[in-house]
Amino acid sequence: MYDLQQKAILTDQVILALKTIFDPEIPVNIYDLGLVYEVNINNEGVAEITMTLTAPNCPVAEDLPVEVHDKVAAIPGLTGCNVTLTFDPPWDRAMISDAGLLELGFL
C-alpha cells in the first residue's frame, strides 16, 4: 500500500514523464497542451491516467496512448499504468496551460 507522500512523489514523476511526450501536430507537450485530464496513483502503485486527443480522428490516436503507457509504466516505483482515452469533455484551446500558451507564442 502506498502512502500519500509516495503517491505525491510518483504523481510528480508521472507528470514529468508526460511532459516529454509531444503531439506531433502542435509543438507542446501533451500535459501542457491539456490532453491529460487526470493522473492518480492507486493504492497498489498503478498510475491511472485519463487523457484525450485534440480530435477523435487524430492521426496519432492509436500511438499516443501507447507512448503514454510505456513511458509512465517505466517509472521506478510504479507497478503499472492504465490509460483511459476519453472525449468527454472534448479538448479545446482553452485547456492549454499558460506554459503551453507561452511556448506557442500566445502569451
Secondary structure as UniProt FT lines:
FT   HELIX           4..18
FT   TURN            19..20
FT   TURN            24..25
FT   TURN            30..34
FT   STRAND          36..41
FT   TURN            43..44
FT   STRAND          46..51
FT   TURN            56..57
FT   TURN            59..62
FT   HELIX           63..73
FT   TURN            76..77
FT   STRAND          80..85
FT   HELIX           93..95
FT   HELIX           98..104
//
